[in-house]
Amino acid sequence: MIKVLLAEDVHMVRGALIALLTQEKDIDVVAELGDSAKIMPTARLHRPDVAVIDIDMPGESDLSTVEKVHSELPQTRALILTNHWRPATVRRALNMGVGGFLLKDSPPENLVSAVRELAAGRRVIDADLAVSAWQAPTPPLTDREMEVLRLAAGGEGVTDIAARLHLSPGTIRNYLTTVATKLNARTRVDAVRIALDAGWL
Protein backbone atom coordinates (compact mmCIF):
# COMPACT_ATOMS: atom_id res chain seq x y z
CA MET A 1 0.00 0.00 0.00
CA ILE A 2 1.13 3.54 -0.77
CA LYS A 3 0.67 5.68 2.35
CA VAL A 4 -0.43 9.23 1.52
CA LEU A 5 -0.66 12.37 3.63
CA LEU A 6 -2.96 15.01 2.14
CA ALA A 7 -2.69 18.67 3.14
CA GLU A 8 -5.34 20.96 1.63
CA ASP A 9 -7.13 23.75 3.48
CA VAL A 10 -10.31 23.92 1.36
CA HIS A 11 -12.65 21.30 2.88
CA MET A 12 -14.57 20.55 -0.29
CA VAL A 13 -11.39 20.14 -2.36
CA ARG A 14 -9.79 17.99 0.34
CA GLY A 15 -12.87 15.78 0.50
CA ALA A 16 -12.90 15.33 -3.27
CA LEU A 17 -9.20 14.42 -3.34
CA ILE A 18 -9.64 11.91 -0.52
CA ALA A 19 -12.59 10.32 -2.33
CA LEU A 20 -10.52 10.10 -5.49
CA LEU A 21 -7.50 8.51 -3.82
CA THR A 22 -9.38 6.08 -1.58
CA GLN A 23 -11.03 4.50 -4.63
CA GLU A 24 -7.63 3.04 -5.47
CA LYS A 25 -6.85 -0.33 -3.87
CA ASP A 26 -3.12 0.40 -3.62
CA ILE A 27 -3.43 3.86 -1.98
CA ASP A 28 -4.14 4.51 1.70
CA VAL A 29 -4.74 8.09 2.87
CA VAL A 30 -3.23 7.81 6.36
CA ALA A 31 -3.72 11.47 7.27
CA GLU A 32 -5.60 14.51 5.99
CA LEU A 33 -5.34 18.03 7.34
CA GLY A 34 -6.10 21.63 6.53
CA ASP A 35 -3.49 23.42 8.63
CA SER A 36 0.07 23.82 7.34
CA ALA A 37 1.40 23.97 10.92
CA LYS A 38 0.31 20.35 11.42
CA ILE A 39 2.08 18.93 8.36
CA MET A 40 5.42 18.14 10.00
CA PRO A 41 4.06 16.61 13.24
CA THR A 42 1.60 14.52 11.21
CA ALA A 43 4.26 13.45 8.72
CA ARG A 44 6.61 12.42 11.54
CA LEU A 45 3.83 10.34 13.07
CA HIS A 46 2.65 8.54 9.94
CA ARG A 47 5.82 8.47 7.80
CA PRO A 48 3.88 8.59 4.51
CA ASP A 49 5.36 7.46 1.20
CA VAL A 50 3.90 10.53 -0.51
CA ALA A 51 2.89 13.90 0.98
CA VAL A 52 0.44 15.77 -1.26
CA ILE A 53 0.76 19.41 -0.17
CA ASP A 54 -1.11 22.50 -1.33
CA ILE A 55 1.57 25.21 -1.03
CA ASP A 56 -1.08 27.95 -1.29
CA MET A 57 -2.38 27.07 2.21
CA PRO A 58 -2.40 29.79 4.88
CA GLY A 59 0.47 29.61 7.36
CA GLU A 60 4.09 28.98 6.53
CA SER A 61 4.80 30.58 3.21
CA ASP A 62 5.68 28.96 -0.05
CA LEU A 63 8.01 25.97 0.06
CA SER A 64 9.28 26.15 3.65
CA THR A 65 7.12 23.27 4.88
CA VAL A 66 8.01 21.17 1.86
CA GLU A 67 11.70 21.84 2.56
CA LYS A 68 11.24 20.54 6.11
CA VAL A 69 9.56 17.37 4.89
CA HIS A 70 12.33 16.80 2.38
CA SER A 71 15.15 17.33 4.90
CA GLU A 72 13.64 15.49 7.89
CA LEU A 73 11.82 12.67 6.08
CA PRO A 74 13.79 11.88 2.92
CA GLN A 75 11.77 8.69 2.41
CA THR A 76 8.63 10.83 1.96
CA ARG A 77 8.23 12.18 -1.58
CA ALA A 78 6.50 15.55 -1.80
CA LEU A 79 3.89 16.27 -4.46
CA ILE A 80 3.08 19.98 -4.66
CA LEU A 81 -0.39 21.17 -5.62
CA THR A 82 -0.95 24.82 -6.56
CA ASN A 83 -3.17 27.18 -8.48
CA HIS A 84 -0.56 29.91 -8.76
CA TRP A 85 2.78 28.74 -10.09
CA ARG A 86 5.76 30.83 -11.07
CA PRO A 87 8.69 29.47 -13.05
CA ALA A 88 11.18 30.45 -10.31
CA THR A 89 9.07 28.65 -7.69
CA VAL A 90 8.99 25.49 -9.79
CA ARG A 91 12.76 25.68 -10.30
CA ARG A 92 13.35 26.15 -6.58
CA ALA A 93 11.13 23.16 -5.83
CA LEU A 94 12.98 20.99 -8.35
CA ASN A 95 16.35 22.07 -6.96
CA MET A 96 15.14 21.04 -3.50
CA GLY A 97 14.43 17.57 -4.83
CA VAL A 98 10.63 17.82 -4.75
CA GLY A 99 9.17 14.75 -6.41
CA GLY A 100 6.27 16.31 -8.24
CA PHE A 101 4.47 19.52 -9.16
CA LEU A 102 0.80 19.48 -10.26
CA LEU A 103 -1.59 22.28 -11.06
CA LYS A 104 -4.96 21.96 -9.34
CA ASP A 105 -6.79 22.13 -12.65
CA SER A 106 -5.03 18.98 -13.90
CA PRO A 107 -7.30 16.02 -14.73
CA PRO A 108 -8.12 14.00 -11.57
CA GLU A 109 -6.46 10.85 -12.90
CA ASN A 110 -3.17 12.77 -13.03
CA LEU A 111 -3.10 12.92 -9.23
CA VAL A 112 -3.50 9.16 -8.88
CA SER A 113 -0.81 8.41 -11.44
CA ALA A 114 1.50 11.03 -9.89
CA VAL A 115 1.19 9.41 -6.45
CA ARG A 116 2.11 6.03 -7.94
CA GLU A 117 5.02 7.47 -9.91
CA LEU A 118 6.44 9.22 -6.84
CA ALA A 119 6.04 6.12 -4.70
CA ALA A 120 8.05 4.25 -7.34
CA GLY A 121 10.86 6.81 -7.02
CA ARG A 122 10.17 8.79 -10.18
CA ARG A 123 9.51 12.51 -10.63
CA VAL A 124 6.29 13.98 -12.00
CA ILE A 125 6.10 17.44 -13.50
CA ASP A 126 4.21 18.90 -16.42
CA ALA A 127 6.58 19.34 -19.40
CA ASP A 128 5.55 22.97 -19.96
CA LEU A 129 6.18 23.76 -16.29
CA ALA A 130 9.63 22.21 -16.47
CA VAL A 131 10.61 24.17 -19.58
CA SER A 132 9.33 27.43 -18.08
CA ALA A 133 11.22 26.74 -14.86
CA TRP A 134 14.58 26.29 -16.54
CA GLN A 135 14.05 29.34 -18.74
CA ALA A 136 13.29 31.58 -15.75
CA PRO A 137 16.03 33.97 -14.62
CA THR A 138 17.97 32.82 -11.59
CA PRO A 139 18.11 35.09 -8.54
CA PRO A 140 21.39 37.06 -8.23
CA LEU A 141 21.55 36.22 -4.52
CA THR A 142 23.58 33.61 -2.66
CA ASP A 143 21.81 30.92 -0.64
CA ARG A 144 22.59 32.79 2.60
CA GLU A 145 21.29 36.08 1.19
CA MET A 146 18.10 34.32 0.09
CA GLU A 147 17.73 32.82 3.57
CA VAL A 148 18.10 36.22 5.23
CA LEU A 149 15.66 37.83 2.79
CA ARG A 150 13.15 35.00 3.29
CA LEU A 151 13.22 35.51 7.06
CA ALA A 152 12.88 39.28 6.61
CA ALA A 153 9.91 38.67 4.29
CA GLY A 154 8.34 36.62 7.09
CA GLY A 155 8.39 39.69 9.33
CA GLU A 156 11.44 38.90 11.44
CA GLY A 157 13.65 41.78 12.52
CA VAL A 158 17.42 42.00 12.32
CA THR A 159 17.93 40.78 15.91
CA ASP A 160 15.59 37.80 15.42
CA ILE A 161 17.25 36.79 12.15
CA ALA A 162 20.70 37.10 13.74
CA ALA A 163 19.69 34.86 16.64
CA ARG A 164 18.10 32.27 14.34
CA LEU A 165 21.16 32.10 12.05
CA HIS A 166 23.72 32.45 14.87
CA LEU A 167 25.18 35.59 13.32
CA SER A 168 25.67 39.12 14.60
CA PRO A 169 23.05 41.81 13.89
CA GLY A 170 25.74 43.74 12.02
CA THR A 171 26.30 40.81 9.69
CA ILE A 172 22.55 40.56 9.01
CA ARG A 173 22.39 44.28 8.21
CA ASN A 174 25.29 43.82 5.80
CA TYR A 175 23.46 40.94 4.11
CA LEU A 176 20.29 43.02 3.77
CA THR A 177 22.27 45.94 2.32
CA THR A 178 23.93 43.61 -0.19
CA VAL A 179 20.54 42.12 -1.12
CA ALA A 180 19.04 45.57 -1.69
CA THR A 181 22.03 46.56 -3.85
CA LYS A 182 21.90 43.40 -5.96
CA LEU A 183 18.15 43.76 -6.53
CA ASN A 184 18.41 47.50 -7.13
CA ALA A 185 15.90 47.98 -4.31
CA ARG A 186 15.38 51.21 -2.39
CA THR A 187 14.53 49.52 0.92
CA ARG A 188 14.31 46.10 2.54
CA VAL A 189 10.55 46.06 1.87
CA ASP A 190 11.22 46.88 -1.78
CA ALA A 191 13.73 44.02 -1.97
CA VAL A 192 11.12 41.62 -0.59
CA ARG A 193 8.57 42.86 -3.15
CA ILE A 194 11.01 42.42 -6.04
CA ALA A 195 11.87 38.89 -4.90
CA LEU A 196 8.20 37.95 -4.44
CA ASP A 197 7.27 39.34 -7.86
CA ALA A 198 10.06 37.28 -9.43
CA GLY A 199 8.86 34.14 -7.62
CA TRP A 200 12.13 33.71 -5.69
CA LEU A 201 10.43 33.65 -2.28
KEKE-3310 file (N, C-alpha, C; in steps of 0.2 Angstrom, whole numbers, plus 5000, padded with zeros to 4 digits):
npx = (5004:5002:5006:4998:4999:4988:4987:4977:4968:4955:4940:4930:4938:4948:4940:4936:4948:4952:4942:4944:4957:4955:4948:4956:4964:4977:4981:4982:4975:4983:4983:4974:4973:4970:4978:4993:5003:5002:5008:5021:5022:5012:5017:5029:5023:5016:5024:5023:5023:5021:5018:5005:5004:4997:5003:4998:4992:4986:4997:5014:5024:5025:5037:5043:5038:5038:5051:5056:5049:5056:5070:5069:5062:5067:5063:5050:5041:5037:5023:5018:5004:4996:4988:4993:5007:5024:5038:5050:5048:5044:5057:5064:5058:5061:5075:5076:5073:5060:5047:5036:5025:5010:4997:4982:4971:4973:4969:4959:4964:4977:4982:4982:4990:5002:5005:5007:5018:5028:5029:5036:5048:5050:5050:5037:5031:5024:5027:5028:5028:5041:5050:5047:5052:5066:5069:5067:5074:5088:5090:5100:5106:5115:5114:5114:5110:5097:5091:5092:5084:5072:5068:5067:5056:5046:5043:5052:5064:5080:5087:5081:5083:5097:5099:5092:5100:5112:5122:5129:5120:5125:5131:5119:5113:5122:5121:5107:5109:5117:5109:5098:5106:5110:5097:5093:5085:5076:5073:5072:5060:5056:5065:5060:5048:5052:5058:5048:5039:5046:5046:5055:5054)
npy = (4994:5011:5024:5039:5056:5070:5087:5100:5115:5119:5113:5106:5103:5095:5085:5080:5075:5066:5056:5053:5047:5036:5027:5019:5004:5002:5013:5022:5034:5040:5051:5067:5084:5102:5112:5120:5121:5109:5099:5094:5088:5078:5071:5066:5057:5048:5044:5045:5038:5047:5064:5074:5091:5106:5121:5133:5135:5144:5150:5144:5151:5148:5137:5132:5123:5111:5110:5106:5094:5087:5087:5082:5070:5060:5049:5052:5057:5072:5080:5093:5104:5117:5132:5144:5146:5150:5151:5152:5148:5134:5130:5132:5122:5110:5110:5108:5095:5091:5079:5080:5091:5098:5106:5112:5112:5101:5085:5074:5060:5062:5065:5053:5045:5052:5050:5037:5036:5044:5036:5026:5031:5040:5056:5068:5080:5093:5095:5108:5116:5112:5116:5130:5133:5131:5141:5152:5167:5166:5170:5183:5181:5174:5158:5161:5174:5174:5166:5175:5186:5179:5176:5189:5193:5186:5194:5195:5203:5211:5208:5196:5188:5187:5180:5168:5163:5162:5173:5189:5204:5215:5208:5203:5215:5219:5209:5212:5224:5221:5213:5222:5230:5222:5219:5230:5238:5250:5249:5238:5232:5234:5226:5214:5214:5214:5202:5193:5196:5191:5178:5171:5170)
npz = (5000:4996:5006:5010:5014:5015:5012:5012:5013:5009:5012:5004:4993:4998:5003:4990:4984:4993:4992:4979:4979:4988:4982:4975:4976:4980:4987:5002:5012:5025:5033:5034:5032:5036:5040:5039:5049:5055:5047:5048:5061:5059:5048:5053:5062:5054:5044:5029:5012:5001:5002:4999:4995:4997:4992:4993:5005:5020:5032:5035:5023:5005:5000:5012:5022:5014:5011:5024:5026:5016:5021:5034:5032:5022:5015:5012:4998:4991:4984:4976:4976:4967:4963:4958:4950:4948:4937:4943:4956:4953:4949:4960:4968:4962:4962:4976:4976:4976:4973:4964:4954:4953:4944:4951:4942:4934:4926:4936:4936:4934:4947:4954:4946:4948:4961:4962:4953:4960:4972:4967:4965:4955:4946:4944:4933:4925:4907:4901:4912:4917:4907:4907:4920:4919:4910:4917:4924:4935:4953:4958:4970:4984:4993:5006:5007:5001:5011:5022:5017:5015:5028:5033:5025:5031:5041:5052:5062:5062:5074:5077:5066:5066:5078:5075:5065:5070:5069:5070:5073:5065:5054:5048:5044:5035:5025:5021:5016:5005:4998:4994:4986:4976:4970:4966:4974:4984:4998:5011:5012:4998:4992:4996:4990:4976:4975:4978:4968:4957:4960:4968:4982)
capx = (5000:5006:5003:4998:4997:4985:4987:4973:4964:4948:4937:4927:4943:4951:4936:4936:4954:4952:4937:4947:4963:4953:4945:4962:4966:4984:4983:4979:4976:4984:4981:4972:4973:4969:4983:5000:5007:5002:5010:5027:5020:5008:5021:5033:5019:5013:5029:5019:5027:5020:5014:5002:5004:4994:5008:4995:4988:4988:5002:5020:5024:5028:5040:5046:5036:5040:5058:5056:5048:5062:5076:5068:5059:5069:5059:5043:5041:5033:5019:5015:4998:4995:4984:4997:5014:5029:5043:5056:5045:5045:5064:5067:5056:5065:5082:5076:5072:5053:5046:5031:5022:5004:4992:4975:4966:4975:4963:4959:4968:4984:4984:4983:4996:5007:5006:5011:5025:5032:5030:5040:5054:5051:5048:5031:5030:5021:5033:5028:5031:5048:5053:5047:5056:5073:5070:5066:5080:5090:5091:5107:5108:5118:5109:5113:5106:5091:5089:5091:5078:5066:5066:5064:5050:5042:5042:5057:5068:5087:5090:5078:5086:5104:5098:5091:5106:5119:5126:5128:5115:5129:5131:5113:5112:5126:5117:5101:5111:5120:5103:5095:5110:5110:5091:5092:5079:5077:5073:5072:5053:5056:5069:5056:5043:5055:5059:5041:5036:5050:5044:5061:5052)
capy = (5000:5018:5028:5046:5062:5075:5093:5105:5119:5120:5107:5103:5101:5090:5079:5077:5072:5060:5052:5050:5043:5030:5023:5015:4998:5002:5019:5023:5040:5039:5057:5073:5090:5108:5117:5119:5120:5102:5095:5091:5083:5073:5067:5062:5052:5043:5042:5043:5037:5053:5070:5079:5097:5113:5126:5140:5135:5149:5148:5145:5153:5145:5130:5131:5116:5106:5109:5103:5087:5084:5087:5077:5063:5059:5043:5054:5061:5078:5081:5100:5106:5124:5136:5150:5144:5154:5147:5152:5143:5127:5128:5131:5116:5105:5110:5105:5088:5089:5074:5082:5098:5097:5111:5110:5111:5095:5080:5070:5054:5064:5065:5046:5042:5055:5047:5030:5037:5046:5031:5021:5034:5044:5063:5070:5087:5094:5097:5115:5119:5111:5121:5137:5134:5131:5147:5158:5170:5164:5175:5185:5181:5168:5155:5164:5180:5172:5164:5181:5189:5175:5178:5196:5193:5183:5198:5194:5209:5210:5204:5189:5184:5186:5174:5161:5160:5162:5178:5196:5209:5219:5204:5203:5221:5219:5205:5215:5230:5218:5211:5228:5233:5217:5219:5237:5240:5256:5248:5230:5230:5234:5220:5208:5214:5212:5194:5190:5197:5186:5171:5169:5168)
capz = (5000:4996:5012:5008:5018:5011:5016:5008:5017:5007:5014:4999:4988:5002:5003:4984:4983:4997:4988:4973:4981:4992:4977:4973:4981:4982:4990:5008:5014:5032:5036:5030:5037:5033:5043:5037:5055:5057:5042:5050:5066:5056:5044:5058:5065:5050:5039:5023:5006:4997:5005:4994:4999:4993:4995:4994:5011:5024:5037:5033:5016:5000:5000:5018:5024:5009:5013:5031:5024:5012:5025:5039:5030:5015:5012:5010:4992:4991:4978:4977:4972:4967:4958:4956:4950:4945:4935:4948:4962:4951:4948:4967:4971:4958:4965:4983:4976:4976:4968:4959:4954:4949:4945:4953:4937:4930:4926:4942:4935:4935:4954:4956:4943:4951:4968:4960:4950:4966:4977:4963:4965:4949:4947:4940:4933:4918:4903:4900:4919:4918:4902:4910:4926:4917:4906:4921:4927:4942:4957:4959:4977:4987:4997:5013:5006:5000:5018:5026:5014:5016:5035:5033:5021:5035:5047:5057:5063:5062:5080:5077:5061:5069:5083:5072:5060:5074:5067:5073:5069:5060:5048:5045:5041:5029:5021:5019:5012:4999:4994:4992:4981:4970:4967:4964:4978:4988:5005:5013:5009:4991:4990:4997:4984:4970:4975:4978:4961:4953:4962:4972:4989)
cpx = (5004:5002:5004:4996:4994:4984:4983:4968:4957:4945:4934:4932:4946:4947:4936:4942:4954:4947:4940:4953:4960:4949:4950:4964:4973:4986:4979:4981:4977:4983:4979:4971:4973:4974:4990:5005:5007:5005:5016:5026:5017:5012:5026:5029:5018:5018:5026:5025:5027:5016:5012:5001:5002:4999:5005:4991:4990:4993:5009:5020:5028:5031:5043:5044:5038:5047:5060:5055:5054:5068:5075:5066:5061:5065:5052:5044:5036:5030:5016:5009:4998:4991:4988:5005:5018:5035:5049:5054:5046:5052:5067:5064:5060:5072:5082:5075:5065:5051:5041:5028:5016:5000:4985:4970:4968:4969:4964:4964:4975:4987:4986:4989:5002:5009:5010:5018:5030:5034:5035:5047:5055:5048:5042:5031:5028:5027:5033:5030:5038:5052:5053:5051:5063:5074:5070:5073:5082:5091:5098:5110:5111:5113:5108:5109:5099:5087:5087:5084:5072:5063:5064:5057:5044:5040:5047:5062:5075:5089:5087:5082:5093:5104:5097:5096:5113:5124:5125:5123:5119:5130:5125:5111:5116:5123:5111:5103:5114:5114:5099:5099:5110:5103:5089:5086:5081:5077:5072:5065:5052:5060:5064:5050:5046:5056:5053:5038:5040:5049:5050:5059:5046)
cpy = (5006:5022:5036:5051:5067:5081:5098:5108:5120:5113:5103:5100:5095:5084:5075:5073:5066:5054:5049:5045:5036:5025:5018:5010:4999:5008:5020:5030:5040:5045:5063:5078:5097:5114:5116:5118:5113:5097:5091:5086:5077:5068:5063:5056:5046:5040:5040:5042:5044:5058:5074:5085:5103:5118:5133:5140:5141:5146:5149:5146:5148:5138:5128:5124:5110:5105:5105:5095:5083:5083:5082:5070:5062:5054:5046:5059:5066:5079:5088:5101:5113:5127:5141:5148:5149:5150:5147:5148:5136:5125:5127:5124:5110:5105:5107:5098:5086:5084:5076:5088:5097:5104:5108:5109:5105:5090:5076:5064:5056:5063:5057:5043:5045:5052:5040:5031:5039:5040:5026:5025:5039:5051:5064:5077:5088:5097:5104:5118:5118:5116:5128:5138:5135:5138:5153:5160:5167:5170:5177:5185:5174:5165:5158:5170:5179:5170:5170:5185:5186:5176:5185:5197:5191:5188:5199:5200:5207:5206:5197:5185:5182:5180:5168:5158:5160:5167:5184:5200:5213:5215:5204:5209:5222:5215:5208:5221:5227:5216:5216:5230:5228:5217:5226:5240:5246:5254:5240:5228:5230:5228:5214:5208:5212:5205:5191:5190:5192:5179:5167:5167:5164)
cpz = (5000:5001:5010:5013:5013:5015:5011:5013:5015:5008:5009:4994:4992:5002:4996:4982:4987:4994:4982:4974:4984:4988:4974:4978:4983:4985:4997:5011:5022:5036:5032:5035:5033:5036:5042:5043:5057:5052:5045:5056:5064:5052:5048:5061:5060:5045:5032:5017:5002:5002:4999:4997:4995:4996:4995:5000:5015:5029:5034:5025:5011:5001:5007:5021:5020:5010:5019:5030:5021:5016:5030:5038:5023:5011:5010:5004:4992:4984:4979:4972:4972:4962:4954:4956:4946:4943:4940:4954:4960:4951:4956:4970:4968:4961:4972:4982:4977:4971:4962:4960:4950:4950:4947:4948:4932:4931:4933:4942:4936:4942:4956:4952:4946:4957:4967:4958:4956:4970:4973:4962:4959:4950:4942:4940:4925:4914:4902:4906:4919:4913:4905:4915:4924:4913:4911:4924:4934:4946:4958:4966:4979:4991:5004:5012:5005:5007:5022:5023:5015:5024:5036:5030:5026:5041:5052:5057:5062:5067:5079:5072:5063:5074:5080:5068:5064:5071:5070:5069:5064:5054:5045:5041:5035:5023:5017:5014:5005:4995:4991:4986:4975:4967:4965:4968:4983:4996:5005:5010:5002:4989:4991:4991:4978:4970:4975:4971:4956:4954:4965:4979:4989)
residu = (MET:ILE:LYS:VAL:LEU:LEU:ALA:GLU:ASP:VAL:HIS:MET:VAL:ARG:GLY:ALA:LEU:ILE:ALA:LEU:LEU:THR:GLN:GLU:LYS:ASP:ILE:ASP:VAL:VAL:ALA:GLU:LEU:GLY:ASP:SER:ALA:LYS:ILE:MET:PRO:THR:ALA:ARG:LEU:HIS:ARG:PRO:ASP:VAL:ALA:VAL:ILE:ASP:ILE:ASP:MET:PRO:GLY:GLU:SER:ASP:LEU:SER:THR:VAL:GLU:LYS:VAL:HIS:SER:GLU:LEU:PRO:GLN:THR:ARG:ALA:LEU:ILE:LEU:THR:ASN:HIS:TRP:ARG:PRO:ALA:THR:VAL:ARG:ARG:ALA:LEU:ASN:MET:GLY:VAL:GLY:GLY:PHE:LEU:LEU:LYS:ASP:SER:PRO:PRO:GLU:ASN:LEU:VAL:SER:ALA:VAL:ARG:GLU:LEU:ALA:ALA:GLY:ARG:ARG:VAL:ILE:ASP:ALA:ASP:LEU:ALA:VAL:SER:ALA:TRP:GLN:ALA:PRO:THR:PRO:PRO:LEU:THR:ASP:ARG:GLU:MET:GLU:VAL:LEU:ARG:LEU:ALA:ALA:GLY:GLY:GLU:GLY:VAL:THR:ASP:ILE:ALA:ALA:ARG:LEU:HIS:LEU:SER:PRO:GLY:THR:ILE:ARG:ASN:TYR:LEU:THR:THR:VAL:ALA:THR:LYS:LEU:ASN:ALA:ARG:THR:ARG:VAL:ASP:ALA:VAL:ARG:ILE:ALA:LEU:ASP:ALA:GLY:TRP:LEU)
# end
